Amino acid sequence: MIGTHVEIVGASFAGLACAQACASRGLRTIVWERKRDAGEAVRTTGLLVKEAAEVLDPPPELTRKIRGVRVYGPSLRWVDLDLPGYFFLATDTPALLRSLSRRAEDAGADIRWGRAFRPERRPPMLVGADGPRSAVARAAGLGRNCRFLTGVEVELDGVRDVEDRLHVFLDPRLAPGYIAWVVPGVGITQIGLASSRPGRPPLGAFLDRISGCFDLSSARRVGNRAGLIPVGGTVRPFASRDVVLVGDAAGVVSPLTAGGIHTALDTGRAAGLAIADHLQDAGPSPDMVLRGAYPRFTWKRGMRYAMDLNVPAPLLDLAIGNRAFRALAQAVFFHHRGSGSAQVWRDLVRAQR
């Protein structure tokens, strides 16, 4: 097996999960990452759903538990949603990524910080974990993301009066096609929004809009995050015999919620194990194995088109507090079986009684 190895482009959640899986199975694993450090230039909010938190098992000092959601309409009327036993984790995302990189290195992965992959040299197996506009996907002729949200976020110190919930704002004027949010994070407050419209979302206008909901008078900006969020569903094809896409590069981000960390971890690990089986034990090629492992997002892609219609603000305000709206929102935020499952529809029917 000397010389049999895998090279991974990108050291975020998907790339590091893949690297750890490959290295722990004894493969020579090289990770190429342009950034000089895992915590540099973080683009994601870093919020973990319960299912991702249980898989990742992050160090507790790098997280903050959030047990409920508060959903606001355009008029700032709100409703609280809770599910006993369910939680989200806000994270110190730079520190969490550094922790994951150490796990991968401890397993034997060679992470080459501050160095770009050279596409003219092809290893026995190449993994593209290089984000929504994947250069690996382009060079290998694989599927590419074509629908995006643009997200911006500010990290603030000194924000007061933020209840320990995930605060979600529905406002088609400020965040068409998606939402805005306030996350009580680890030592900071994260405030952001994303939009399906071209251009940078109006973060300043959103901060002005919510100034009556939270005390921002002593707030101090300590960081920024921004990036593209692919919401077109899993790209096709996402793999060939010797190239596999994972995470955002593969489009495995929910078109409805835009959540991608859980699926990044899942696809990264699944790809790593499939690659190890193929290279070490003459197992089937990863593109065959992974066909059933990557989500299809059929229902959620349909909901994405509905969100892009941008329901008028007055109708959203009327919906806030309605039992059917509450049941649907519960399904979106908490339902582990997915918003298209039969159980969700039964919950919606019961809400009308």
C-alpha positions as CSV (number, residue, x, y, z in Angstrom):
1,M,0.0,0.0,0.0
2,I,3.0,2.3,-0.1
3,G,2.1,5.4,-2.1
4,T,-1.6,4.7,-2.0
5,H,-3.1,7.9,-0.7
6,V,-5.8,10.5,-0.8
7,E,-5.5,14.3,-1.2
8,I,-8.2,16.6,0.1
9,V,-8.6,20.2,-0.9
10,G,-10.1,22.3,1.9
11,A,-9.9,22.0,5.7
12,S,-13.3,23.0,6.9
13,F,-16.0,20.7,8.4
14,A,-16.3,18.3,5.4
15,G,-12.6,18.2,4.5
16,L,-11.5,17.6,8.1
17,A,-14.1,14.8,8.7
18,C,-12.9,13.1,5.5
19,A,-9.3,13.5,6.5
20,Q,-9.9,12.0,9.9
21,A,-11.8,9.0,8.4
22,C,-9.1,8.3,5.8
23,A,-6.2,8.7,8.1
24,S,-7.7,6.6,10.9
25,R,-8.0,3.8,8.3
26,G,-4.3,4.0,7.6
27,L,-4.3,5.9,4.3
28,R,-1.6,8.5,3.6
29,T,-3.8,11.6,3.8
30,I,-2.8,15.1,2.6
31,V,-5.0,18.1,3.1
32,W,-4.3,21.3,1.1
33,E,-5.6,24.5,2.6
34,R,-5.0,28.0,1.4
35,K,-5.6,29.5,4.9
36,R,-2.7,29.6,7.3
37,D,-4.9,28.4,10.2
38,A,-8.1,26.5,10.6
39,G,-9.8,29.4,12.3
40,E,-8.9,32.0,9.8
41,A,-11.6,33.8,7.8
42,V,-14.5,31.7,9.0
43,R,-17.6,32.1,6.8
44,T,-20.2,30.1,8.6
45,T,-22.3,31.0,11.6
46,G,-21.2,27.7,13.1
47,L,-24.6,26.8,14.6
48,L,-24.9,23.1,15.2
49,V,-28.2,21.2,15.3
50,K,-28.5,18.6,18.0
51,E,-27.8,15.7,15.5
52,A,-24.6,17.4,14.4
53,A,-23.6,18.1,17.9
54,E,-24.0,14.5,18.9
55,V,-21.8,13.3,16.0
56,L,-19.1,15.9,16.5
57,D,-19.1,15.9,20.3
58,P,-17.3,19.3,20.5
59,P,-15.4,20.4,23.6
60,P,-18.0,22.0,25.9
61,E,-16.0,25.1,26.5
62,L,-16.3,25.9,22.8
63,T,-20.1,25.8,22.8
64,R,-23.2,27.5,24.2
65,K,-26.5,25.5,24.4
66,I,-29.6,27.2,22.9
67,R,-32.9,25.4,23.7
68,G,-35.5,27.3,21.8
69,V,-36.4,29.5,18.8
70,R,-38.1,32.8,18.7
71,V,-39.6,33.6,15.2
72,Y,-40.4,37.2,14.4
73,G,-42.6,38.5,11.7
74,P,-41.9,41.7,9.7
75,S,-43.7,43.8,12.3
76,L,-41.5,42.2,15.0
77,R,-44.4,40.3,16.5
78,W,-43.0,37.0,17.6
79,V,-43.8,33.4,18.7
80,D,-41.6,31.0,20.8
81,L,-41.0,27.5,19.7
82,D,-39.6,24.7,21.9
83,L,-39.2,21.0,21.8
84,P,-38.3,19.2,25.0
85,G,-34.9,17.5,24.7
86,Y,-33.9,19.4,21.6
87,F,-31.2,22.0,21.4
88,F,-28.8,23.9,19.2
89,L,-25.1,24.7,19.9
90,A,-23.7,28.1,19.2
91,T,-19.9,27.6,18.8
92,D,-16.6,29.3,18.9
93,T,-16.3,28.3,15.3
94,P,-12.6,29.2,14.8
95,A,-11.6,27.3,17.9
96,L,-13.9,24.4,17.0
97,L,-12.2,24.1,13.5
98,R,-8.8,24.2,15.2
99,S,-9.9,21.3,17.4
100,L,-11.2,19.3,14.4
101,S,-7.9,19.9,12.6
102,R,-6.0,18.5,15.6
103,R,-8.2,15.5,15.6
104,A,-7.4,14.9,11.9
105,E,-3.7,15.4,12.5
106,D,-3.7,13.1,15.5
107,A,-5.3,10.4,13.3
108,G,-2.3,10.9,10.9
109,A,-3.5,13.5,8.3
110,D,-0.8,15.8,6.9
111,I,-2.5,19.3,6.7
112,R,-0.5,21.7,4.6
113,W,-1.6,25.1,5.7
114,G,-1.2,28.2,3.5
115,R,-0.7,26.0,0.4
116,A,-2.9,25.6,-2.6
117,F,-3.5,22.3,-4.4
118,R,-1.8,22.1,-7.8
119,P,-4.4,20.7,-10.3
120,E,-1.8,19.4,-12.8
121,R,-0.9,16.5,-10.4
122,R,-3.6,14.0,-9.7
123,P,-3.3,11.6,-6.7
124,P,-5.0,8.2,-6.7
125,M,-8.0,9.8,-5.0
126,L,-8.9,13.5,-4.8
127,V,-11.6,15.0,-2.6
128,G,-13.0,18.4,-3.3
129,A,-14.0,20.1,0.0
130,D,-13.2,23.5,-1.3
131,G,-16.5,25.3,-0.9
132,P,-19.5,26.3,-3.0
133,R,-17.5,27.4,-6.0
134,S,-15.3,24.3,-6.0
135,A,-12.2,24.5,-8.2
136,V,-11.9,20.7,-7.9
137,A,-15.4,20.3,-9.3
138,R,-14.6,22.6,-12.2
139,A,-11.3,20.9,-13.0
140,A,-12.8,17.4,-12.8
141,G,-15.9,18.2,-14.9
142,L,-18.2,17.3,-12.0
143,G,-21.5,19.0,-11.0
144,R,-21.3,22.6,-9.8
145,N,-23.5,24.7,-7.6
146,C,-25.6,27.3,-9.5
147,R,-28.1,28.7,-6.9
148,F,-26.9,30.6,-3.9
149,L,-27.8,32.8,-1.0
150,T,-25.5,35.6,0.0
151,G,-24.9,35.8,3.8
152,V,-23.3,38.4,5.9
153,E,-22.8,38.4,9.7
154,V,-21.2,40.6,12.3
155,E,-19.8,39.5,15.6
156,L,-20.6,42.0,18.4
157,D,-19.4,42.3,22.0
158,G,-21.4,44.1,24.6
159,V,-25.0,43.3,23.3
160,R,-27.5,43.2,26.2
161,D,-31.0,41.9,26.6
162,V,-30.6,38.9,24.3
163,E,-32.7,36.0,25.5
164,D,-31.0,32.6,25.3
165,R,-32.8,31.6,22.1
166,L,-32.1,31.4,18.4
167,H,-33.8,34.6,17.1
168,V,-35.1,34.2,13.6
169,F,-36.5,37.1,11.6
170,L,-38.8,36.8,8.6
171,D,-38.7,40.0,6.5
172,P,-38.9,39.8,2.7
173,R,-37.8,43.4,2.4
174,L,-34.4,42.8,4.2
175,A,-33.9,39.1,3.7
176,P,-35.8,38.0,0.6
177,G,-35.7,34.2,0.1
178,Y,-34.3,33.5,3.5
179,I,-34.1,34.9,7.1
180,A,-32.2,37.2,9.4
181,W,-30.9,36.0,12.7
182,V,-29.5,36.8,16.1
183,V,-27.5,34.1,17.8
184,P,-26.3,34.4,21.5
185,G,-22.9,33.0,20.8
186,V,-19.8,32.0,22.8
187,G,-18.7,35.3,24.3
188,I,-20.2,37.3,21.4
189,T,-23.5,37.9,19.8
190,Q,-23.8,37.0,16.1
191,I,-26.2,39.0,14.0
192,G,-26.7,38.4,10.3
193,L,-28.9,37.8,7.3
194,A,-28.9,36.2,4.0
195,S,-30.7,37.0,0.7
196,S,-31.4,35.3,-2.6
197,R,-31.0,38.7,-4.3
198,P,-27.7,39.7,-6.0
199,G,-25.5,41.9,-4.0
200,R,-24.6,42.3,-0.3
201,P,-27.6,42.0,2.1
202,P,-28.4,45.2,4.0
203,L,-26.9,44.4,7.4
204,G,-26.9,48.0,8.6
205,A,-30.6,48.3,7.9
206,F,-31.3,45.1,9.8
207,L,-29.3,46.3,12.8
208,D,-31.3,49.5,12.9
209,R,-34.5,47.5,12.6
210,I,-33.8,45.3,15.7
211,S,-32.4,48.1,17.8
212,G,-35.6,48.2,19.8
213,C,-35.5,44.4,20.5
214,F,-32.0,44.2,21.9
215,D,-29.7,46.7,23.6
216,L,-27.0,47.5,21.1
217,S,-26.0,50.8,22.7
218,S,-22.7,49.4,24.0
219,A,-22.1,46.9,21.2
220,R,-18.6,46.8,19.7
221,R,-17.9,45.0,16.4
222,V,-15.2,42.4,16.9
223,G,-15.5,40.4,13.7
224,N,-17.3,39.7,10.4
225,R,-18.3,36.7,8.4
226,A,-19.6,36.5,4.9
227,G,-20.0,34.0,2.1
228,L,-22.1,32.2,-0.4
229,I,-24.5,29.5,0.7
230,P,-25.4,26.9,-2.0
231,V,-29.1,26.1,-2.0
232,G,-29.7,24.3,-5.2
233,G,-29.4,20.8,-3.7
234,T,-26.8,18.1,-4.2
235,V,-24.8,18.6,-7.5
236,R,-24.9,15.8,-10.1
237,P,-22.5,14.1,-10.6
238,F,-20.8,14.6,-7.3
239,A,-18.1,12.0,-7.9
240,S,-16.2,10.0,-10.5
241,R,-14.0,7.0,-10.1
242,D,-11.1,9.1,-8.6
243,V,-12.7,12.4,-7.5
244,V,-15.3,13.0,-4.8
245,L,-17.0,16.2,-3.8
246,V,-18.1,16.7,-0.1
247,G,-19.8,19.4,1.9
248,D,-20.6,22.7,0.2
249,A,-18.7,21.7,-2.9
250,A,-21.2,18.8,-3.4
251,G,-24.1,21.1,-2.6
252,V,-25.2,19.0,0.4
253,V,-26.8,22.1,2.1
254,S,-30.5,22.1,2.9
255,P,-32.2,24.3,0.3
256,L,-34.8,25.1,2.9
257,T,-32.9,25.9,6.1
258,A,-29.4,26.5,4.5
259,G,-27.9,24.3,7.2
260,G,-24.9,22.4,6.0
261,I,-22.6,21.5,8.9
262,H,-24.4,18.2,9.7
263,T,-24.4,17.0,6.1
264,A,-20.8,18.2,5.7
265,L,-19.7,16.0,8.5
266,D,-21.8,13.1,7.2
267,T,-20.6,13.3,3.6
268,G,-17.0,13.9,4.6
269,R,-16.9,10.8,6.8
270,A,-18.9,8.6,4.4
271,A,-16.5,9.6,1.5
272,G,-13.5,8.9,3.6
273,L,-14.6,5.4,4.6
274,A,-15.7,4.6,1.0
275,I,-12.3,5.8,-0.3
276,A,-10.4,3.7,2.3
277,D,-12.5,0.6,1.3
278,H,-11.8,1.2,-2.3
279,L,-8.0,1.8,-2.1
280,Q,-7.2,-0.7,0.6
281,D,-9.6,-3.5,0.1
282,A,-10.5,-3.3,-3.6
283,G,-14.0,-2.2,-2.7
284,P,-16.3,-0.6,-5.2
285,S,-15.4,2.9,-6.4
286,P,-16.7,5.7,-4.1
287,D,-19.0,7.1,-6.8
288,M,-21.0,3.9,-6.6
289,V,-21.0,3.6,-2.8
290,L,-22.0,7.2,-2.2
291,R,-25.0,7.3,-4.5
292,G,-27.4,6.4,-1.7
293,A,-25.5,8.3,1.0
294,Y,-25.9,11.8,-0.3
295,P,-29.3,13.6,0.4
296,R,-31.6,14.3,-2.5
297,F,-33.5,17.2,-0.9
298,T,-36.5,16.7,-3.2
299,W,-39.1,18.2,-0.8
300,K,-36.7,21.0,0.4
301,R,-35.9,22.0,-3.2
302,G,-39.6,22.5,-3.8
303,M,-39.8,24.6,-0.6
304,R,-36.8,26.7,-1.8
305,Y,-38.9,27.8,-4.9
306,A,-41.7,28.7,-2.6
307,M,-39.4,30.8,-0.4
308,D,-38.1,32.6,-3.5
309,L,-41.7,33.8,-4.1
310,N,-41.3,36.1,-1.1
311,V,-44.6,36.0,0.8
312,P,-45.8,39.6,1.3
313,A,-45.0,41.0,4.7
314,P,-48.6,41.5,5.9
315,L,-49.3,37.8,5.2
316,L,-46.3,36.8,7.2
317,D,-47.5,38.9,10.1
318,L,-50.9,37.3,10.0
319,A,-49.2,33.8,10.0
320,I,-47.2,34.4,13.1
321,G,-49.0,32.7,16.0
322,N,-51.3,30.7,13.7
323,R,-51.4,27.1,14.8
324,A,-50.6,25.7,11.3
325,F,-47.7,28.1,11.0
326,R,-46.4,27.1,14.4
327,A,-46.6,23.4,13.4
328,L,-44.8,24.0,10.2
329,A,-42.1,26.1,11.9
330,Q,-41.7,23.3,14.5
331,A,-41.1,20.8,11.7
332,V,-38.5,23.0,10.0
333,F,-36.5,23.7,13.1
334,F,-36.9,20.6,15.2
335,H,-38.3,17.6,13.2
336,H,-35.5,15.0,12.8
337,R,-37.5,13.1,10.1
338,G,-37.5,16.1,7.8
339,S,-40.1,18.6,6.8
340,G,-41.5,16.4,4.1
341,S,-42.2,13.4,6.3
342,A,-45.7,11.9,6.9
343,Q,-45.4,12.7,10.6
344,V,-45.0,16.4,9.8
345,W,-48.2,16.4,7.7
346,R,-50.1,14.6,10.5
347,D,-48.9,17.3,12.9
348,L,-50.1,20.0,10.5
349,V,-53.6,18.3,10.2
350,R,-53.8,18.1,14.0
351,A,-53.0,21.8,14.2
352,Q,-56.1,22.7,12.2
353,R,-58.5,20.8,14.6
